[in-house]
Amino acid sequence: MVPEPRSADHELTTTTTTTDWLNAGGRMSLRVHRPGLHTVVVEATGEIDLSTARRLDEVLHSRIRSQVDEVVIDLSGVTFFSVAGLNSLLRAQLLADTAGAHLTVDTGRSRAVRRLFALLPMDFDGVANARPVR
């Protein structure tokens, strides 16, 4: 049997992985997809706290180490965001810098995430001007 020829478009097909993380304090879901060959988008929804931030760390670190050029973290569906989540983002930024990848954080309309960024001295504007966390 002869395999079907693959077009260049086939290489850009989105692959998706979804993980639900349930803990005593709440629930976080992570959806990972690749809109391009060297781009990864990690979408988090629900609550990011001390117990769920560890799973976010694991997913971000594995995706950054997978030799991508761009990592986008979409937090628009996050309903609770603690300092543990912020620490996850900062660790991801350090890892991305080391790996030569560009990390962008998109807060979307998440009031929980925007509130924490507003309290801390960070240069971050959200969706319209999503910038790397540094």
N, CA, C and O atoms as a MOPAC input file, in Angstrom:
PM7 MOZYME 1SCF
protein

 N      0.83100 1    -1.17100 1     0.00000 1
 C      0.00000 1     0.00000 1     0.00000 1
 C      0.88400 1     1.24500 1     0.00000 1
 O      1.84000 1     1.32900 1     0.77100 1
 N      0.57000 1     2.20200 1    -0.85300 1
 C      1.34100 1     3.42600 1    -0.98800 1
 C      0.70800 1     4.49800 1    -0.11200 1
 O     -0.49600 1     4.73800 1    -0.20500 1
 N      1.50900 1     5.15400 1     0.74600 1
 C      0.93900 1     6.19900 1     1.59800 1
 C      0.54800 1     7.41200 1     0.76700 1
 O      1.15200 1     7.69700 1    -0.26700 1
 N     -0.47500 1     8.11900 1     1.23800 1
 C     -0.93800 1     9.33000 1     0.56600 1
 C      0.10100 1    10.43500 1     0.73000 1
 O      0.72100 1    10.54700 1     1.78800 1
 N      0.29800 1    11.25000 1    -0.30000 1
 C      1.24500 1    12.35900 1    -0.17400 1
 C      0.74800 1    13.36500 1     0.85600 1
 O     -0.45500 1    13.58000 1     1.00700 1
 N      1.68900 1    13.97300 1     1.55600 1
 C      1.33900 1    14.96200 1     2.56500 1
 C      1.67100 1    16.34300 1     2.04200 1
 O      2.74000 1    16.55600 1     1.47000 1
 N      0.77500 1    17.26700 1     2.23200 1
 C      1.02300 1    18.63600 1     1.79800 1
 C      1.70800 1    19.39800 1     2.91700 1
 O      1.77900 1    18.92700 1     4.05200 1
 N      2.21000 1    20.57800 1     2.58900 1
 C      2.84000 1    21.43200 1     3.59900 1
 C      1.81900 1    21.85500 1     4.64300 1
 O      2.17300 1    22.06900 1     5.80200 1
 N      0.53900 1    21.97900 1     4.24200 1
 C     -0.50900 1    22.36500 1     5.18100 1
 C     -0.68900 1    21.31800 1     6.26900 1
 O     -1.09100 1    21.64200 1     7.38700 1
 N     -0.39700 1    20.07800 1     5.95100 1
 C     -0.56500 1    19.00700 1     6.92400 1
 C      0.33100 1    19.23800 1     8.14600 1
 O     -0.04600 1    18.89000 1     9.26400 1
 N      1.50300 1    19.81900 1     7.93700 1
 C      2.44200 1    20.06000 1     9.02600 1
 C      1.92400 1    21.10300 1    10.00700 1
 O      2.36200 1    21.13200 1    11.15800 1
 N      1.00200 1    21.95800 1     9.57700 1
 C      0.48200 1    23.00600 1    10.44300 1
 C     -0.83800 1    22.61900 1    11.09500 1
 O     -1.49400 1    23.46300 1    11.70400 1
 N     -1.22800 1    21.37900 1    10.97800 1
 C     -2.46700 1    20.92700 1    11.57700 1
 C     -2.38800 1    21.07900 1    13.08800 1
 O     -1.37800 1    20.74800 1    13.70900 1
 N     -3.46600 1    21.58300 1    13.66400 1
 C     -3.51600 1    21.78100 1    15.09800 1
 C     -3.66600 1    20.45300 1    15.81800 1
 O     -4.54400 1    19.65500 1    15.48800 1
 N     -2.81500 1    20.21800 1    16.79600 1
 C     -2.98000 1    19.06500 1    17.66100 1
 C     -3.39300 1    19.57700 1    19.02500 1
 O     -2.89800 1    20.60900 1    19.47900 1
 N     -4.28600 1    18.87400 1    19.67700 1
 C     -4.84000 1    19.34900 1    20.93300 1
 C     -4.73500 1    18.28100 1    22.00200 1
 O     -4.99500 1    17.10400 1    21.75300 1
 N     -4.35700 1    18.70100 1    23.17900 1
 C     -4.36000 1    17.84500 1    24.34900 1
 C     -5.10900 1    18.59100 1    25.44100 1
 O     -4.81800 1    19.75900 1    25.69800 1
 N     -6.05700 1    17.94700 1    26.08000 1
 C     -6.80700 1    18.58100 1    27.15200 1
 C     -6.60700 1    17.79000 1    28.42900 1
 O     -6.68400 1    16.56100 1    28.42200 1
 N     -6.35100 1    18.48700 1    29.52400 1
 C     -6.16600 1    17.85800 1    30.81700 1
 C     -7.01800 1    18.57400 1    31.84800 1
 O     -6.93900 1    19.79500 1    31.98200 1
 N     -7.82500 1    17.82800 1    32.57400 1
 C     -8.56600 1    18.39500 1    33.69300 1
 C     -7.82700 1    18.03300 1    34.97000 1
 O     -7.44000 1    16.88100 1    35.16500 1
 N     -7.63500 1    19.01100 1    35.83200 1
 C     -6.90900 1    18.79200 1    37.07100 1
 C     -7.85400 1    19.14900 1    38.20300 1
 O     -8.20200 1    20.31700 1    38.37800 1
 N     -8.26800 1    18.15800 1    38.96600 1
 C     -9.21400 1    18.35200 1    40.04900 1
 C     -8.48200 1    18.21400 1    41.36500 1
 O     -7.70700 1    17.27500 1    41.54900 1
 N     -8.71600 1    19.13600 1    42.28100 1
 C     -8.09300 1    19.05600 1    43.60100 1
 C     -9.10800 1    19.46100 1    44.64700 1
 O    -10.24200 1    19.80600 1    44.31600 1
 N     -8.71600 1    19.42300 1    45.89100 1
 C     -9.63400 1    19.73400 1    46.98300 1
 C    -10.11700 1    21.17500 1    46.93600 1
 O    -11.23300 1    21.47300 1    47.36200 1
 N     -9.28400 1    22.06800 1    46.42200 1
 C     -9.64100 1    23.47700 1    46.43500 1
 C    -10.38800 1    23.94500 1    45.20100 1
 O    -11.02000 1    25.00000 1    45.25000 1
 N    -10.34700 1    23.22100 1    44.11000 1
 C    -10.99900 1    23.68600 1    42.90300 1
 C    -10.59500 1    22.87200 1    41.69800 1
 O    -10.10500 1    21.75000 1    41.82000 1
 N    -10.80700 1    23.44900 1    40.53800 1
 C    -10.55800 1    22.73000 1    39.30200 1
 C     -9.85600 1    23.64200 1    38.30000 1
 O    -10.16900 1    24.82600 1    38.18000 1
 N     -8.90400 1    23.05800 1    37.59200 1
 C     -8.21600 1    23.75400 1    36.51300 1
 C     -8.19300 1    22.82300 1    35.31300 1
 O     -7.94100 1    21.62600 1    35.45200 1
 N     -8.45300 1    23.36900 1    34.14500 1
 C     -8.33500 1    22.61000 1    32.90800 1
 C     -7.26200 1    23.25700 1    32.05700 1
 O     -7.15600 1    24.48000 1    31.97900 1
 N     -6.46800 1    22.40900 1    31.41900 1
 C     -5.43400 1    22.88600 1    30.51300 1
 C     -5.68300 1    22.29200 1    29.14200 1
 O     -5.90600 1    21.08900 1    29.00800 1
 N     -5.64400 1    23.13000 1    28.13400 1
 C     -5.78500 1    22.69500 1    26.75000 1
 C     -4.54100 1    23.16300 1    26.02400 1
 O     -4.20000 1    24.34500 1    26.06500 1
 N     -3.86500 1    22.24800 1    25.36300 1
 C     -2.64200 1    22.57200 1    24.64400 1
 C     -2.86800 1    22.31200 1    23.16400 1
 O     -3.34000 1    21.24200 1    22.78000 1
 N     -2.53300 1    23.28200 1    22.34300 1
 C     -2.61100 1    23.05400 1    20.90900 1
 C     -1.48500 1    23.78600 1    20.19300 1
 O     -0.89800 1    24.73600 1    20.71000 1
 N     -1.20600 1    23.30800 1    18.98500 1
 C     -0.11100 1    23.85400 1    18.17900 1
 C     -0.68500 1    24.42400 1    16.88800 1
 O     -0.91100 1    23.68100 1    15.93300 1
 N     -0.92200 1    25.73000 1    16.84700 1
 C     -1.44600 1    26.33500 1    15.62800 1
 C     -0.41800 1    26.41700 1    14.50800 1
 O     -0.78100 1    26.63000 1    13.35100 1
 N      0.83500 1    26.25500 1    14.82900 1
 C      1.91400 1    26.27700 1    13.84300 1
 C      2.98600 1    25.29800 1    14.24500 1
 O      2.96400 1    24.75100 1    15.34800 1
 N      3.91200 1    25.08400 1    13.36100 1
 C      4.95400 1    24.09200 1    13.58900 1
 C      5.79800 1    24.40300 1    14.82600 1
 O      6.19500 1    23.48500 1    15.54400 1
 N      6.07800 1    25.67700 1    15.08400 1
 C      6.95300 1    26.05100 1    16.19500 1
 C      6.24700 1    26.92000 1    17.23000 1
 O      6.89800 1    27.66400 1    17.96400 1
 N      4.91900 1    26.83000 1    17.29300 1
 C      4.13900 1    27.62400 1    18.23500 1
 C      3.25800 1    26.70600 1    19.06900 1
 O      2.62900 1    25.78500 1    18.54700 1
 N      3.22100 1    26.96700 1    20.37200 1
 C      2.37100 1    26.21200 1    21.28400 1
 C      1.50100 1    27.19900 1    22.04700 1
 O      1.98300 1    28.22900 1    22.52000 1
 N      0.21700 1    26.87800 1    22.16400 1
 C     -0.71300 1    27.67100 1    22.96600 1
 C     -1.19400 1    26.79700 1    24.11100 1
 O     -1.69500 1    25.69400 1    23.89400 1
 N     -1.03900 1    27.29700 1    25.33300 1
 C     -1.53700 1    26.61100 1    26.51800 1
 C     -2.67000 1    27.46000 1    27.07100 1
 O     -2.45500 1    28.58500 1    27.52200 1
 N     -3.88400 1    26.90800 1    27.03100 1
 C     -5.05700 1    27.60800 1    27.55400 1
 C     -5.40400 1    27.03500 1    28.91500 1
 O     -5.61700 1    25.83100 1    29.05800 1
 N     -5.46000 1    27.90300 1    29.91200 1
 C     -5.83300 1    27.47900 1    31.26300 1
 C     -7.19900 1    28.06200 1    31.58900 1
 O     -7.48000 1    29.22000 1    31.28000 1
 N     -8.04300 1    27.25400 1    32.21200 1
 C     -9.34200 1    27.72300 1    32.68600 1
 C     -9.54100 1    27.22200 1    34.11200 1
 O     -8.98200 1    26.19900 1    34.50800 1
 N    -10.33200 1    27.94300 1    34.86200 1
 C    -10.61200 1    27.54300 1    36.24000 1
 C     -9.70600 1    28.25200 1    37.21900 1
 O     -9.39400 1    29.43200 1    37.05800 1
 N     -9.28700 1    27.51900 1    38.23600 1
 C     -8.54500 1    28.09500 1    39.34800 1
 C     -7.07200 1    27.68500 1    39.32100 1
 O     -6.74000 1    26.50200 1    39.24300 1
 N     -6.19900 1    28.69100 1    39.38700 1
 C     -4.76900 1    28.42400 1    39.48100 1
 C     -4.33600 1    28.85800 1    40.87300 1
 O     -4.25200 1    30.04800 1    41.17900 1
 N     -4.06200 1    27.85700 1    41.70900 1
 C     -3.64900 1    28.10100 1    43.08700 1
 C     -2.45700 1    27.21300 1    43.41100 1
 O     -1.84900 1    26.63400 1    42.51200 1
 N     -2.12400 1    27.10600 1    44.68200 1
 C     -0.95400 1    26.33300 1    45.07700 1
 C     -1.02600 1    24.88000 1    44.61900 1
 O     -0.00900 1    24.30000 1    44.24100 1
 N     -2.21100 1    24.29200 1    44.64900 1
 C     -2.31500 1    22.87500 1    44.28000 1
 C     -2.36900 1    22.65200 1    42.76500 1
 O     -1.93800 1    21.59700 1    42.30100 1
 N     -2.87400 1    23.58900 1    41.99100 1
 C     -2.95400 1    23.39100 1    40.53900 1
 C     -1.76100 1    23.98800 1    39.79000 1
 O     -1.47500 1    23.58300 1    38.66400 1
 N     -1.06900 1    24.93900 1    40.40200 1
 C      0.06400 1    25.59100 1    39.73200 1
 C      1.17300 1    24.59700 1    39.41500 1
 O      1.90500 1    24.77100 1    38.44100 1
 N      1.29900 1    23.57100 1    40.21900 1
 C      2.33600 1    22.55900 1    39.93700 1
 C      2.07300 1    21.86900 1    38.60800 1
 O      3.00500 1    21.61700 1    37.84400 1
 N      0.82600 1    21.56400 1    38.32800 1
 C      0.48300 1    20.92800 1    37.05000 1
 C      0.71900 1    21.90700 1    35.89800 1
 O      1.19600 1    21.50700 1    34.83600 1
 N      0.39200 1    23.17000 1    36.09700 1
 C      0.66400 1    24.18400 1    35.07300 1
 C      2.16100 1    24.24700 1    34.79700 1
 O      2.57600 1    24.31900 1    33.64000 1
 N      2.98100 1    24.22100 1    35.86000 1
 C      4.44000 1    24.18800 1    35.70000 1
 C      4.87300 1    23.02700 1    34.81600 1
 O      5.65000 1    23.20800 1    33.87800 1
 N      4.37000 1    21.84000 1    35.11600 1
 C      4.75800 1    20.64700 1    34.36200 1
 C      4.43500 1    20.78700 1    32.88400 1
 O      5.25800 1    20.46500 1    32.02600 1
 N      3.23100 1    21.26900 1    32.59100 1
 C      2.81300 1    21.40000 1    31.19300 1
 C      3.63600 1    22.47400 1    30.48500 1
 O      4.10300 1    22.25700 1    29.36700 1
 N      3.81700 1    23.61600 1    31.11900 1
 C      4.60200 1    24.68400 1    30.49200 1
 C      6.04300 1    24.25200 1    30.25500 1
 O      6.60000 1    24.49700 1    29.18500 1
 N      6.63800 1    23.61800 1    31.23700 1
 C      8.03700 1    23.20600 1    31.09300 1
 C      8.19600 1    22.17100 1    29.98500 1
 O      9.14400 1    22.24200 1    29.20300 1
 N      7.27700 1    21.21000 1    29.91400 1
 C      7.40700 1    20.19600 1    28.86000 1
 C      7.20700 1    20.80800 1    27.47300 1
 O      7.86300 1    20.38900 1    26.51900 1
 N      6.32600 1    21.77800 1    27.34800 1
 C      6.09700 1    22.40300 1    26.04000 1
 C      7.24300 1    23.31500 1    25.65200 1
 O      7.62300 1    23.35500 1    24.48200 1
 N      7.79800 1    24.04400 1    26.59600 1
 C      8.92900 1    24.92400 1    26.28300 1
 C     10.14100 1    24.08700 1    25.88300 1
 O     10.89300 1    24.47500 1    24.98900 1
 N     10.33200 1    22.96300 1    26.52500 1
 C     11.46900 1    22.08900 1    26.20300 1
 C     11.28200 1    21.34200 1    24.89100 1
 O     12.21900 1    20.70000 1    24.41600 1
 N     10.09600 1    21.40800 1    24.29300 1
 C      9.83200 1    20.67400 1    23.05100 1
 C     10.31200 1    21.43700 1    21.81100 1
 O      9.82700 1    21.19100 1    20.70700 1
 N     11.23900 1    22.33600 1    21.98600 1
 C     11.86900 1    23.08300 1    20.90600 1
 C     10.87000 1    23.88600 1    20.07700 1
 O     10.73200 1    23.68300 1    18.87100 1
 N     10.18600 1    24.79400 1    20.74700 1
 C      9.27500 1    25.70400 1    20.07000 1
 C      9.88400 1    27.10600 1    20.10300 1
 O     10.74000 1    27.41100 1    20.93300 1
 N      9.42600 1    27.93900 1    19.19200 1
 C      9.90800 1    29.31400 1    19.14900 1
 C      8.98600 1    30.26000 1    19.91100 1
 O      9.42700 1    31.29000 1    20.42100 1
 N      7.71700 1    29.90800 1    19.98400 1
 C      6.70800 1    30.78500 1    20.59200 1
 C      5.80300 1    29.97000 1    21.50800 1
 O      5.26500 1    28.93800 1    21.10800 1
 N      5.64300 1    30.44500 1    22.74500 1
 C      4.71500 1    29.84300 1    23.70300 1
 C      3.74000 1    30.92700 1    24.13000 1
 O      4.14700 1    31.97300 1    24.63400 1
 N      2.45400 1    30.67400 1    23.92700 1
 C      1.41400 1    31.61300 1    24.33100 1
 C      0.62900 1    30.97200 1    25.46100 1
 O      0.14300 1    29.85000 1    25.32600 1
 N      0.50400 1    31.68000 1    26.57300 1
 C     -0.27100 1    31.19800 1    27.70900 1
 C     -1.54500 1    32.02500 1    27.76700 1
 O     -1.50500 1    33.22300 1    28.04900 1
 N     -2.67100 1    31.38200 1    27.49900 1
 C     -3.97300 1    32.04700 1    27.47600 1
 C     -4.65200 1    31.83400 1    28.82100 1
 O     -5.05000 1    30.71800 1    29.15600 1
 N     -4.78200 1    32.91400 1    29.59100 1
 C     -5.38800 1    32.85000 1    30.91200 1
 C     -6.77400 1    33.48000 1    30.93800 1
 O     -7.29100 1    33.78400 1    32.01300 1
 N     -7.37800 1    33.67900 1    29.78700 1
 C     -8.66100 1    34.38500 1    29.72000 1
 C     -9.79600 1    33.64900 1    30.43100 1
 O    -10.78800 1    34.27500 1    30.80700 1
 N     -9.67000 1    32.33200 1    30.62300 1
 C    -10.70900 1    31.57200 1    31.29800 1
 C    -10.41600 1    31.27700 1    32.75600 1
 O    -11.08600 1    30.44200 1    33.36500 1
 N     -9.42400 1    31.95000 1    33.32500 1
 C     -9.04400 1    31.71200 1    34.71800 1
 C     -9.95400 1    32.52200 1    35.64400 1
 O    -10.13500 1    33.72500 1    35.45600 1
 N    -10.52000 1    31.84900 1    36.64200 1
 C    -11.44500 1    32.49600 1    37.58300 1
 C    -10.79500 1    32.83400 1    38.91700 1
 O    -11.30500 1    33.67500 1    39.65800 1
 N     -9.68200 1    32.19200 1    39.23000 1
 C     -8.91800 1    32.48800 1    40.44600 1
 C     -7.45500 1    32.33500 1    40.09100 1
 O     -7.06000 1    31.36100 1    39.45100 1
 N     -6.64000 1    33.31200 1    40.51500 1
 C     -5.21700 1    33.30400 1    40.16900 1
 C     -4.42400 1    33.76200 1    41.37100 1
 O     -4.53000 1    34.91700 1    41.78500 1
 N     -3.62300 1    32.85900 1    41.94100 1
 C     -2.84700 1    33.20300 1    43.13200 1
 C     -1.40000 1    33.50400 1    42.75000 1
 O     -1.01000 1    33.40300 1    41.58700 1
 N     -0.63200 1    33.87000 1    43.74400 1
 C      0.78900 1    34.13900 1    43.54000 1
 C      1.50200 1    32.87800 1    43.06600 1
 O      2.51200 1    32.97200 1    42.36900 1
 N      0.99900 1    31.70400 1    43.42900 1
 C      1.59100 1    30.45000 1    42.93700 1
 C      1.50900 1    30.39300 1    41.40800 1
 O      2.42900 1    29.90100 1    40.75600 1
 N      0.42200 1    30.88900 1    40.84300 1
 C      0.28600 1    30.94600 1    39.38900 1
 C      1.27000 1    31.93300 1    38.78300 1
 O      1.86200 1    31.66800 1    37.73600 1
 N      1.43900 1    33.06000 1    39.43800 1
 C      2.41100 1    34.04700 1    38.97100 1
 C      3.82100 1    33.45600 1    38.99300 1
 O      4.59700 1    33.66200 1    38.06000 1
 N      4.14800 1    32.73200 1    40.04600 1
 C      5.45400 1    32.07600 1    40.11800 1
 C      5.63400 1    31.07900 1    38.98000 1
 O      6.73500 1    30.94700 1    38.44600 1
 N      4.57500 1    30.38000 1    38.60200 1
 C      4.65000 1    29.45600 1    37.46000 1
 C      5.00600 1    30.20800 1    36.18400 1
 O      5.82000 1    29.74500 1    35.38600 1
 N      4.39000 1    31.36700 1    36.00100 1
 C      4.67400 1    32.16800 1    34.80700 1
 C      6.11400 1    32.66500 1    34.80900 1
 O      6.78000 1    32.66100 1    33.77300 1
 N      6.58800 1    33.08900 1    35.96500 1
 C      7.96400 1    33.58600 1    36.05000 1
 C      8.96800 1    32.46100 1    35.79400 1
 O      9.97600 1    32.67200 1    35.12000 1
 N      8.69500 1    31.26700 1    36.33100 1
 C      9.58800 1    30.12900 1    36.05800 1
 C      9.55500 1    29.77800 1    34.56900 1
 O     10.58900 1    29.45900 1    33.98200 1
 N      8.37200 1    29.83700 1    33.96200 1
 C      8.25700 1    29.55500 1    32.53000 1
 C      9.03400 1    30.58300 1    31.71200 1
 O      9.65700 1    30.24200 1    30.70700 1
 N      8.99400 1    31.85500 1    32.15200 1
 C      9.73900 1    32.89700 1    31.44600 1
 C     11.24100 1    32.63000 1    31.49800 1
 O     11.93800 1    32.77300 1    30.49300 1
 N     11.73400 1    32.24500 1    32.66600 1
 C     13.16800 1    31.93200 1    32.79900 1
 C     13.55500 1    30.75900 1    31.91000 1
 O     14.59700 1    30.78900 1    31.25600 1
 N     12.72800 1    29.73800 1    31.88700 1
 C     13.00400 1    28.57200 1    31.05200 1
 C     12.94900 1    28.94200 1    29.56900 1
 O     13.78900 1    28.50200 1    28.78400 1
 N     11.96000 1    29.75000 1    29.19100 1
 C     11.84100 1    30.17900 1    27.79000 1
 C     13.05400 1    31.00800 1    27.37500 1
 O     13.57400 1    30.84100 1    26.27200 1
 N     13.50100 1    31.89200 1    28.24500 1
 C     14.69900 1    32.69100 1    27.94800 1
 C     15.90300 1    31.78400 1    27.71400 1
 O     16.67200 1    31.99300 1    26.77600 1
 N     16.06000 1    30.78900 1    28.56100 1
 C     17.16800 1    29.85200 1    28.43300 1
 C     17.07500 1    29.05100 1    27.14200 1
 O     18.08700 1    28.77200 1    26.49900 1
 N     15.83900 1    28.68100 1    26.76400 1
 C     15.62100 1    27.85900 1    25.56300 1
 C     15.57900 1    28.69200 1    24.28600 1
 O     15.53100 1    28.13500 1    23.18900 1
 N     15.59800 1    30.01600 1    24.41200 1
 C     15.53200 1    30.87400 1    23.23600 1
 C     14.12900 1    30.99800 1    22.65800 1
 O     13.97100 1    31.32300 1    21.48100 1
 N     13.11400 1    30.74200 1    23.47000 1
 C     11.71800 1    30.84200 1    23.02800 1
 C     11.10900 1    32.14700 1    23.52200 1
 O     11.54800 1    32.70700 1    24.52600 1
 N     10.10600 1    32.62100 1    22.81600 1
 C      9.39000 1    33.82800 1    23.20100 1
 C      8.12600 1    33.41600 1    23.94300 1
 O      7.33800 1    32.62500 1    23.42500 1
 N      7.92200 1    33.94000 1    25.14900 1
 C      6.75600 1    33.60600 1    25.95700 1
 C      5.83600 1    34.81000 1    26.03200 1
 O      6.27700 1    35.91100 1    26.36300 1
 N      4.56000 1    34.60900 1    25.72800 1
 C      3.56800 1    35.66800 1    25.80300 1
 C      2.44100 1    35.21800 1    26.70800 1
 O      1.98300 1    34.07900 1    26.61600 1
 N      1.99100 1    36.10300 1    27.58300 1
 C      0.87600 1    35.81600 1    28.47200 1
 C     -0.30100 1    36.68000 1    28.05200 1
 O     -0.17800 1    37.89900 1    27.93000 1
 N     -1.44200 1    36.04100 1    27.83300 1
 C     -2.66400 1    36.73500 1    27.43700 1
 C     -3.67000 1    36.59500 1    28.57600 1
 O     -4.15000 1    35.49500 1    28.85300 1
 N     -3.98900 1    37.70700 1    29.23300 1
 C     -4.93300 1    37.66900 1    30.35100 1
 C     -6.38000 1    37.64700 1    29.89200 1
 O     -7.26900 1    37.27800 1    30.65900 1
 N     -6.62300 1    38.03800 1    28.64800 1
 C     -8.00100 1    38.10800 1    28.17400 1
 C     -8.82200 1    39.01200 1    29.07200 1
 O     -8.38400 1    40.10100 1    29.44400 1
 N    -10.02100 1    38.55200 1    29.41700 1
 C    -10.89100 1    39.34100 1    30.29100 1
 C    -10.92300 1    38.80400 1    31.71600 1
 O    -11.83600 1    39.11800 1    32.48000 1
 N     -9.95000 1    38.01400 1    32.06700 1
 C     -9.92800 1    37.42900 1    33.40700 1
 C     -9.65000 1    38.50200 1    34.45900 1
 O     -8.54400 1    39.03500 1    34.54000 1
 N    -10.66100 1    38.80700 1    35.25600 1
 C    -10.49500 1    39.80000 1    36.31600 1
 C     -9.50900 1    39.31600 1    37.37200 1
 O     -8.75400 1    40.11000 1    37.93300 1
 N     -9.51800 1    38.01400 1    37.64400 1
 C     -8.62900 1    37.46400 1    38.66700 1
 C     -7.17000 1    37.67200 1    38.29300 1
 O     -6.36200 1    38.06500 1    39.13500 1
 N     -6.82900 1    37.41200 1    37.04500 1
 C     -5.44200 1    37.56100 1    36.59800 1
 C     -5.07800 1    39.03800 1    36.50500 1
 O     -4.01100 1    39.44700 1    36.96200 1
 N     -5.95000 1    39.82700 1    35.92300 1
 C     -5.67100 1    41.26100 1    35.78800 1
 C     -5.49100 1    41.93300 1    37.14600 1
 O     -4.65200 1    42.82000 1    37.29800 1
 N     -6.27600 1    41.50800 1    38.12600 1
 C     -6.18800 1    42.08600 1    39.46900 1
 C     -4.78700 1    41.86000 1    40.05500 1
 O     -4.19100 1    42.78200 1    40.61100 1
 N     -4.27000 1    40.64400 1    39.93100 1
 C     -2.94300 1    40.36000 1    40.48100 1
 C     -1.85300 1    41.13400 1    39.73800 1
 O     -0.92300 1    41.65100 1    40.35700 1
 N     -1.96900 1    41.21300 1    38.41400 1
 C     -0.98100 1    41.97100 1    37.65400 1
 C     -1.05000 1    43.45800 1    37.97400 1
 O     -0.03000 1    44.14500 1    37.93200 1
 N     -2.23600 1    43.96100 1    38.29100 1
 C     -2.38000 1    45.37500 1    38.63700 1
 C     -1.72200 1    45.69200 1    39.98600 1
 O     -1.24600 1    46.80700 1    40.20500 1
 N     -1.70000 1    44.70800 1    40.88200 1
 C     -1.12300 1    44.91600 1    42.20700 1
 C      0.40100 1    44.84800 1    42.21200 1
 O      1.04600 1    45.36500 1    43.12500 1
 N      0.96500 1    44.22200 1    41.20800 1
 C      2.41400 1    44.01500 1    41.17100 1
 C      3.06100 1    44.93800 1    40.14900 1
 O      2.44800 1    45.26700 1    39.13300 1
 N      4.29600 1    45.36000 1    40.40900 1
 C      4.98400 1    46.26800 1    39.47600 1
 C      5.46500 1    45.53300 1    38.22600 1
 O      6.65600 1    45.26900 1    38.06200 1
 N      4.50200 1    45.20700 1    37.34100 1
 C      4.83900 1    44.49200 1    36.10800 1
 C      4.31100 1    45.28800 1    34.92600 1
 O      3.24500 1    45.89900 1    35.01300 1
 N      5.03300 1    45.28400 1    33.84500 1
 C      4.60200 1    45.93900 1    32.62300 1
 C      3.77700 1    44.94200 1    31.82200 1
 O      4.32200 1    44.11700 1    31.08900 1
 N      2.45400 1    45.02400 1    31.96800 1
 C      1.58700 1    44.04400 1    31.33400 1
 C      0.24800 1    44.67700 1    31.01300 1
 O     -0.40000 1    45.24300 1    31.89300 1
 N     -0.17600 1    44.58500 1    29.74700 1
 C     -1.40300 1    45.24000 1    29.32900 1
 C     -2.54700 1    44.31800 1    28.94400 1
 O     -3.65700 1    44.80000 1    28.71800 1
 N     -2.32600 1    43.02200 1    28.86100 1
 C     -3.41400 1    42.11500 1    28.54900 1
 C     -3.55200 1    41.80600 1    27.06900 1
 O     -2.55700 1    41.71500 1    26.34900 1
 N     -4.79800 1    41.64200 1    26.61400 1
 C     -5.06900 1    41.12000 1    25.28200 1
 C     -4.55700 1    42.01400 1    24.17200 1
 O     -3.83300 1    41.54900 1    23.29100 1
 N     -4.91600 1    43.28800 1    24.19500 1
 C     -4.56200 1    44.16200 1    23.08800 1
 C     -3.05800 1    44.25500 1    22.89300 1
 O     -2.56800 1    44.29300 1    21.76400 1
 N     -2.33400 1    44.29100 1    23.99800 1
 C     -0.88400 1    44.41200 1    23.92900 1
 C     -0.24800 1    43.33000 1    24.77400 1
 O      0.55100 1    43.62000 1    25.66400 1
 N     -0.60000 1    42.07300 1    24.49800 1
 C     -0.02700 1    40.97700 1    25.28300 1
 C      1.48800 1    41.02300 1    25.18600 1
 O      2.05300 1    41.04300 1    24.09200 1
 N      2.12300 1    41.03900 1    26.31400 1
 C      3.57900 1    41.14100 1    26.35400 1
 C      4.14900 1    40.00700 1    27.18100 1
 O      3.44500 1    39.41600 1    28.00000 1
 N      5.41200 1    39.70300 1    26.97500 1
 C      6.04500 1    38.67100 1    27.79600 1
 C      6.08300 1    39.10600 1    29.26200 1
 O      6.20700 1    40.29200 1    29.56600 1
 N      5.97600 1    38.14500 1    30.14900 1
 C      6.13500 1    38.42300 1    31.57200 1
 C      7.62700 1    38.46500 1    31.85100 1
 O      8.33300 1    37.49100 1    31.59100 1
 N      8.10000 1    39.55300 1    32.36300 1
 C      9.54000 1    39.68400 1    32.67200 1
 C      9.71000 1    40.24500 1    34.04700 1
 O     10.83900 1    40.43400 1    34.50200 1

